[in-house]
Amino acid sequence: MADLANRYPENIAGSYYVDNQCIDCDLCRETAPASFKRNDDGGYSFVYHQPGTPEEEKLAKEAMEGCPVEAIGSNGG
């Protein structure tokens, strides 16, 4: 389960975030490219845009639920 205390600093403020458990599998970037980007230097994903539409929200949630290491979290606010 993702831990807010271990979130990457590149995550934009908001509900969704990626923490340091990310293994750079690319699932979130393929599922919700409007919300997730890759840090090329560190080899991990982060949230660069919080979902702003119902479709973006659906895709971000799908990415979170599909994350194989549960590195994506949502603090609900």
Secondary structure, 3 states (H helix, E strand, C coil): CCCHHHECCCCCCCCEEEECCCCCCCHHHHHCCCCEEEECCCCEEEECCCCCCHHHHHHHHHHHHHCCCCCEEECCC
